[in-house]
Amino acid sequence: MKTEVKHENSVTVVSVSESVDAMTAADLTKTINDQISDGHVNLVIDLAGVVFMSSAGLRTLLGAVKESRGAGGDLRIVSSQAGVDKVLKMSGFHTIAKVFTSAADAVASFSS
């Protein structure tokens, strides 16, 4: 798994690629929690580059939603890979957090 963090206005975009599973979820959790600890509470988790996500990845996302909202922010998810989007839908993430097909739309949603 690889991550890249970018700051766009008041929104932090964490782009993730490759796989998010039991071996990599802790690293993603640390990256997200570090951003929240630094005051970057409006987050977009961009999963467009993720080819596989396990239940460990889903737990990471759920924890990130709780942490960002608990700190006064919110979290959006970008999912454009059919397999990852299916996992998000089956697990109910579309009802927990807003899911977008592009990072630009997700970032813009914080302004509206």
C-alpha positions, 0 to 999 in steps of 0.5 A, a space after each residue: 500500500 502507498 499513500 500520498 497526502 495533499 492539502 487543498 484549502 481546508 480539506 486533506 486528501 489521502 490518496 491510497 493505492 494498491 491493497 488495504 488489508 490486514 498487513 497495511 491497514 495499521 499504516 493507513 490508520 496512522 496516516 489518517 490519525 496523524 492528519 486529524 491530530 495535526 488539525 486536518 479534520 476534513 478528510 477525503 480518502 481517495 481509494 481510486 488506486 486501491 485494487 483490493 480492500 479487506 475488512 481491515 480496511 473497512 474498519 480503518 475507514 469506519 474509525 477514520 469517520 468516527 475520529 474526524 467527526 469527533 474532532 469536528 470535521 467529516 470524511 468523504 470517500 472516493 471510490 471508482 474501482 468496481 470491486 472496492 465500490 461493491 465492498 463499500 456498498 455491501 458493508 453499508 458505507 454509502 450510508 455512513 459517509 458520502 462516497 464520490 467517484 472523483 476526488 475533485 467532487 469530494 473536495 468540493 462537497 465540503 464547500 457546499 
